[in-house]
Amino acid sequence: MIAALLVASAVAVPGNFLLYEKAAATKDPNPEHSWTRSSRTSAPLVVNPCQKSTLAQAGRTSARTLVYTAVPDYSKSEQVVLYASPAAASKAVKDLGAAARSCSTRDYRYTTTPARLGDEALVVTGQSHQGGKPAIGGERAVVTRRGNALLLYTVSGEWGKPAKADFKQQTKDTNRMLAKICQIADC
């Protein structure tokens, strides 16, 4: 009985596990700043180029999502999703990459680049374009799989032309979470 309870609790992303949980729990006096928290397994991916609620849903067993918004033009998010198997999590990464390729438009383009993080990772750039050139506005994300876990860190705002430095905080956060994700994931 106790072993069954331990296994059941190990397959959920617990509260206070994510890096920004403490910040999300702190009341900000500025009404233009807010955090949203979700433990819904069906929460959409925070990186979702096609805005499809079904993207990477198959095989999920648990999820925890935090999104910070500072009106009007800045947000960051942290999401950890656990899948039933490493194969299901890997399929989620592949599906996300395919969505980035298929849902780019002339005015808003997505690109993905493989990264050396976890078992597999993608650096995802979403960028507004005007007249064929990068315009103001976009998102920068690092999506990483370790075992059956998917880690997503994003920042959106008034970006100009994409640069490597745009991913510094997301990569740092990913590495911090990779150091502890095996406490709850099947690594």
N, C-alpha and C positions, 0 to 999 in steps of 0.2 A: 504494500500500500504506500509506504513512504517513498520507495523507489519510483513508483508511478507518479507521485506528486512532484518529485524532483525533475523527472523527465518532462512533465507537463509545464512546469514553470520555466524550464530551460528553453522552450521553444517560443517564448514570448519576448518581445522587446519591453523590458520593464520601464516604468516611470523612473526618471532621474538617471537614466543610462546615457542619454545623448549629451553631447558636449555643451549645448546651449540651454539645457534644462533650467539651470539656476537663473540665467538671464531672462528666460521666458517666464519664470515665476515671479520676477520682480516687477512691481507696478511702476510704470514710467509716467511721470506727471505730464508729459507732452502728449496731447490728444492726437497728434499726427503720427505717433509711433505706437505700434501694436505688435503683439505676438499672437499667433494662433497655434494651438496644439491639437494633435489628433492621434488617437491610437487605433483608428479604423484600419483594418486589414485591407479594405477596398479603396483606401485613399489613392487618388491618382498620383503618378510619379511627379515629383517636383520638376523634373526635366521631361517635357512631354511635347515634342515638336508638332505633332498633329492634333494635340488637345483631345485625344481619345481616352475616355475613361477606362477602356479595356486594355490599354497598353501595359504589358508586363504583369497582368493580374493572375495568370494561370500558375497554380502551384504555391501561391502565397499562404503562409501560416500566421504571420504577424507583421505589424508595421508600426512605426512611430515617426511622426512628422512634426517639425517645428518650422514656422515661417514668420520672419520678422519683416514688417513693412514700415517704411518711413515715407509718408506722403510727401511729394507726389511721385517720386521717381526712383526709389531705392528699395530693394528687398534682398534678403538672404534666406536661405533655407537649409535645413538639415533633415535628412530622412534615412532611416534604416529599415530595410524590408528583409524579412526572413522567408525563405522558400522551403518547400518540402525536400528539396535535394539541390546539390550543387549544379546538376544539369538544368534544373528549372531556373535557377538564378542566372546561369550562363545564357540560356535562351532569352531571358529578359534583357541582358546586355545587347545581344544580337538584334533583338526586336527594336530596341531603342536606337541603335545605329541605323537600322533600316528606315525607321521613322524619320530620322534626321535627314537621310538622303532623299526620301520621297516627299517630304512636306516643306522643303525649302521653296520659297517663291522669289520672284525678281526683287521684291522690296524687303524681304526678310529671309536671310540665308542661314542655314545650319551647316556646320562642318564638325567632323569628329576626327580625332587623332588618337591612336592607341597610346597608352601610357604604361610605364613600368611601376605599377602599384598593385598590391594584392595579387590575386590569381589572374585577373584581367581587368583592364580599365580603359575608359575613354575620357578624353578631354573634349567637351562639347562647347562650341561657340555658336551662339545665336547673335546675329548682327543685322541691324537695320541697314538698308542700302537706299541710296537716292542717286539717280543718274549713273548707276553702275559703280558707285564708290561708297565705301563705308560712311554711314551717317551716324548721328547721335542716337544711342539706344541699343541695348542688347543684354544678353545674359552670358555668363561664363560658369561652366559647371565641370566638376570632376565626378565621374560615376565609376565606382570600383566594386568588383566582386571578390569576396574572400569566402571560400567554401559555399555555403548556401545563403550567404548574406550579401545584400546589395546596399552600398553606402552612396548617398548622393549629397553633394554640397554645391550650392549655387549662390551666385551673386548677380543681381540684375540692377541696371541703372543706366546712367547717361554715358555709356562707353563710346569712345571713338573707335578708331582703327584697332583691331585686335592685336594684343601684344602678349608675350609670354608672362610678363609680370602680372597680368590680369588674373592669373590662376594661383598666385602665391598663397593666399589665405585658404582657398579651397583645398590645395594640396597639403598644407600644414594640418588642417582639420582632418583630412582623410588619414594622414599618417598617425595622428593621435587616436582616431577611432580604430584603425587597423591594429594598434597595440592592445586594444581591449576587446575587440569584437568576438574573439574566440571564447570568451566567457559565456556567450549565449549562442554562438553559431557552431555549425558542424564543420570545423576547419581541418 
